Every structure is written in C-alpha cells, then in structure tokens.
Amino acid sequence: MKSFEIGAGFGLDNLKLADRADPTPGHGEVLVRMRAASLNFRDYLTVIGQYNPRYKLPLVPGSDGAGEVVSVGPGVDEWKPGDRVMSCFALDWISGIPGLKQVRNSSLGGPIDGTLTEQRVFPSRSLVAIPDALSFEEAATLPCAGVTAWSALATETQILPGQVVVVLGTGGVSIFALQFAKMMGATVIVTSSSNEKLEKARALGADHIINYRDKPQWAKEVRKITSMEGADHIIEVGGAGTLEESLKAVKFFGHISLIGILAGNAKDLNLLPILMQNVRMQGVLVGSRNALEQSARAIDAHKMKPIIDRTFSFVETVSAIRYLAEGKHFGKVCISIP
Ligand SMILES: NC(=O)c1ccc[n+]([C@@H]2O[C@H](COP(=O)([O-])OP(=O)(O)OC[C@H]3O[C@@H](n4cnc5c(N)ncnc54)[C@H](OP(=O)(O)O)[C@@H]3O)[C@@H](O)[C@H]2O)c1
C-alpha cells in the first residue's frame, strides 16, 4: 500500500509517497481502507516541523480520516467488512478526563502514524460509525475540527439559545463552530479578513459579520452588537495575536475557548481584564470518542453538512497542504483516497 511519509526530515519537500507492507489486524483491531482525510492546520505544522520537532520520522501525517472496514481481528464483534467508519483523533481517549499519555501518545498524525495512507489498522474502540447522510470526505472533517468545535461549545460549556458566540476566522474549526452554535440557538458573530468569506458565513447563518482587517478593533463592533454587554463565548483560534481583542469582546463572566495560535503564541498581555471580568478561559484539545459520537448524532439529527472548500486527490496531498497554509479556504480542505 501507499502512504504519505515525512521521511528524510521535516519540510513539505520531504513529504513523499512511500510503499509500506499491507497491515493485518491483530486482536481487537480493525483494518480500514481509508477513503478520505481532511487537513488541519496542525498537519501543516507537523509536516514543517513546527508542531513537535521531536516527533520520530518517518511519520505518516493526517489527524482524521474515514473509510471502509476491510476485515476485523479476533475479538471484534462491533464491526464487519463494509462498515463505514471514522477514526478518533486520540485513539485511546474514549471519554471523560483522560491521562496525559492517553492523549499524547495516541494522537493520529503525530506521534503515531496518521490517516494519509491507503490502509490503516485501528483499535476497534477508536472507530465511530459515519452518519448515513455524510460522504467519506464530509465524515473525515469530524474527528479533529468538528470535535474541537463541539468540545468548545458542548463539552467545556453548554451554549444556551440566545447566547452570543463570536467565531474568529472562517477556517475548519471556526466554520464548524458557526454551524454548531446556530444549531444550539445562539446568535453568532463571525470575523474574517475577507468580505467574500463573510458573505458565505452569512449564508450559513451568521447573524453578524465583521471584517477584522478593516476593523482591527473588532471588539468594539461586538460590544455595539451586544448593547455593550459583550459576547458570552469566544472561539479563539488566533491565540496571542487576537486574545487582547477577545478579552475586550467577552462579557462579564463570559467564556473564551483557547483553541489555536494562528496569530502567534507569545505576546505581552494585560491579564487584568481576565480577573476584572471574571472571564473563564478554557484550553481545548480536540476531544474524546464520546465527543465524536455526540457531534455525529447532532449532525445527523439536524441534517447538518460539514463545509468543504475543496477536495484534492490523494496524490495531490502536498499541493493540498500548501493550499491550506495559504489560508484562502472557507471551512475544510479534504483529500480523497482512491
Ligand atoms: N486545540 C485543538 O484541539 C485544535 C484542534 C484543531 C485546530 N486547532 C488550532 O486551531 C487553529 C485553527 O485550525 P483550523 O484547522 O481551523 O485552521 P484553518 O482551517 O487553517 O484556519 C485558517 C483561518 O483562520 C483564520 N485566521 C487566521 N488568522 C486569524 C486572525 N488573526 N484572526 C482571526 N482569524 C484568523 C483565517 O480566516 P479568514 O481567512 O476568514 O480571515 C484563516 O483562513 C490552528 O491554530 C490549529 O492549530 C487546535
């Protein structure tokens, strides 16, 4: 079988197709023919060596994926050949609060081999059935970006109808957050650097839109929209470069989900607003299999479709990662695996 491997060293030029032996499932394991993966910003950072330069090479990147069961090993009775499945992000994190090693040592696409491969063996318990209405590409967007947005809005806090959620940017996690927050009855404010993307966000249900390039002090706009109260919840994917503005936009006793560092990871920051506003800041690291199951059920019940900007073929994976890194996409970038 063929797999994409970061081989001789980190860097996009070192991400190449390699031949590997076809895997066979052992006890409690399932062999899956991968049909799709989606790209996450972490996959790009992993390939270029900025996510964790200590990851052992060769490494197959890819944090999420979907495919068909080919065969099952002894002791597996919940899956059969032909079943459509998606993988969990951290194979050993089933539910609740996990041990550090459970997550760190079992995360796909670093440190363990990921999903940009034609076949992969998974522990039976680390797979979840794909909702019938979703294609393999759509399903592949759930385990990392979808679950992260779900964890922020449904696990770490529970969004109530009428609450105001601010979603930063229009990448994979943020567009899932827009869709889930609308599903939960929230009023959603989306920020973006592009008016064209903001119009797409509006078409998906965004109640208010703000161009953060035209309005770098976008928190003032959030305050105006919320009668100066501020937002209940902020999906913070920018990190150090946007946190100051998020702290101005969040309401007294509001919640910030700290998810990404697209706008940098270090900066002098005035911490006073966090205590004076009694802000709850919650780091979010994807989520458990339980969160994947919950989000899949919600998507099924609400007939929600994940938003895919563009699908590349398997052999175009390097171009697809370059495309993701350019940030022109809206929602998810997917890879179709033959
Ligand atoms: N903690 C976790 O478990 C977890 C899970 C998944 C992702 N992440 C992290 O979350 C972040 C987003 O991931 P992703 O996969 O959704 O990335 P992505 O799809 O590549 O998102 C890129 C988009 O982010 C927006 N953006 C960039 N800089 C921004 C800024 N200064 N202010 C507001 N928006 C900005 C841009 O939107 P516009 O083009 O509309 O301006 C850009 O198109 C990354 O840092 C990623 O590593 C963390």
The ligand as an ORCA input file, in Angstrom:
! r2SCAN-3c Opt
* xyz 0 1
  N      -6.690     22.804     20.290
  C      -7.152     21.909     19.418
  O      -7.602     20.825     19.762
  C      -7.162     22.275     17.981
  C      -7.845     21.490     17.048
  C      -7.901     21.922     15.730
  C      -7.234     23.098     15.395
  N      -6.533     23.780     16.324
  C      -5.848     25.043     16.015
  O      -6.873     25.994     15.741
  C      -6.432     26.866     14.727
  C      -7.411     26.763     13.559
  O      -7.316     25.475     12.994
  P      -8.016     25.141     11.625
  O      -7.632     23.750     11.276
  O      -9.445     25.524     11.698
  O      -7.217     26.148     10.677
  P      -7.534     26.683      9.264
  O      -8.677     25.968      8.638
  O      -6.248     26.696      8.514
  O      -7.981     28.195      9.555
  C      -7.387     29.252      8.888
  C      -8.237     30.518      9.065
  O      -8.042     31.118     10.328
  C      -8.340     32.488     10.228
  N      -7.349     33.348     10.894
  C      -6.024     33.385     10.708
  N      -5.501     34.389     11.434
  C      -6.531     34.997     12.051
  C      -6.652     36.114     12.915
  N      -5.596     36.837     13.259
  N      -7.880     36.444     13.381
  C      -8.954     35.713     13.035
  N      -8.907     34.661     12.204
  C      -7.709     34.320     11.731
  C      -8.360     32.859      8.762
  O      -9.731     33.132      8.440
  P     -10.112     34.250      7.368
  O      -9.462     33.832      6.084
  O     -11.597     34.212      7.339
  O      -9.583     35.570      7.859
  C      -7.839     31.587      8.088
  O      -8.414     31.370      6.836
  C      -4.994     26.438     14.396
  O      -4.086     27.200     15.193
  C      -4.953     24.993     14.808
  O      -3.653     24.543     15.106
  C      -6.486     23.393     17.601
*
